[in-house]
């Protein structure tokens, strides 16, 4: 694509703080230097839909925590876009152990060391981990 054809749709999800880098050709058909773009409409629509789904999953996890169905670990996993293998590696546990910690009755008996590992993985305090707002 030519330099003057690089999409510059201003309604992006990054609110102007993030720009993409495209390689475009000048009028002579040569790649001279990269051109930045603030986004284009199809990409922005797809990203908006993806983030809506993420927010819905986070909210559903929050509701389940408040209902006592799952532990706060599940909420913070969703909020931080983590899956079981990733979180298990962060807290140096097997996946089956982390899965057990998703149960409220197991979570309430976790040691302070284990709670600290989870809090560090989520970049929150132990207090925030134990008391979901």
N, C-alpha and C positions, 0 to 999 in steps of 0.2 A: 504494500500500500504506500501511497505517496505521503510525504510529510503533512500536507494540508488536508489529508483524508483521515488522519488519526482521530478516533472518536473523542469528543470532549463534552459528553452529556454531563451537565453540572449536578444533576440529582443523583449523586452517588451515596453509598452507605458509609463512606469514610469521612463525610463532611469536609472534604477538601484537605484532610490531613494525610492522605495516602495517595500516591500517584503510581501508576503503572508505567513500565518502560517498554516501549515498542521500537522495533527497528524498522525504519521507513526509508524509502528512497527519495532523493531530491529530484528536481526536474530533469536532470541528466540521467536518471535511473541508477545512481550510485548510492550505496549505503555510506553516508558520511558520519552522522552522529545520531545517537538515540533520541527519540522524541517521547516526552511524557504525556500521559493521558489521565484525566480524572475519572474515566470510566465510560461505559456506554449502556444504553437502556436495557438491552436483553440481559446483560450480565447483572445489572442492578436489580432487575425483577427477580432473577433466579436467586441472587444472594438474599434478597428480602424474604423470599419464601423459605429458604433454608433457615434463616435466623428465626423466623416465626415458629418453625417446627422445633428448633432448639429451645426457645423460650417456653413453648408449650410443655415439652418434656421436663424442663426444670420445674415448672409450676406444678406439674402432676407429681413429681418426686417430692416436692415440698409439702403438698397436701397429704401424701402418703406418710411422710414423716410425722406430721402433726396428728394424723389419725392413729399413729402407733404401729403401722404396718411394716415399716422399714426404718433403719437407723439413719441418722444424719449423714453418714458416709455416702449413702446412695445419692442424696441430694447434692452433696458437694462433688461427687463424681460427675453427675450430669452437668452441673454448673461449670465445671472445669473441662468439660468435653473429654473426659477420661473413660477408658473401658477397664474391665477387670484386669487384664494382663499388665496394662500400664501402671495402674495403681499398685498392684502387687509388687511390681519391680521397684516402685518408689519407696514402699514401706518395708521392703526386704522380707516379704512373706510369700507363701504359695497362694495361688489363686483361690483354692478351696478355703484357705484360712480367711482371706478377705471376704469371700462370699459368706462365710459364717458371721463375720463382723457386721454384715448388712442386716442381721436379725437384731431387733431391739433388745431382746433379753441377753444376748451375747455382748452387744455393744456396751450396755450399762456396767458390765463386769470387766471391761478392758483396763489394763494397767495404765498408769499415768505415762509410762514410757511409750506404750503403744499409741495412746491418744496423741502424744506429742509428735510421733512419726506421721500420723494422719494429718494433724494440724500443719506440720511443716510441708507435707506434700500438697496441701490445698492453700498454703500461704495464708493461714488464718491462725487465730489463737485457739488454745484448747477450750477456752470458755465459749467461743463462737461455735466450735464444733459440737459441744455438748448442749448448747441452748440455741436452737434455730429460731430465728425471728419470724 
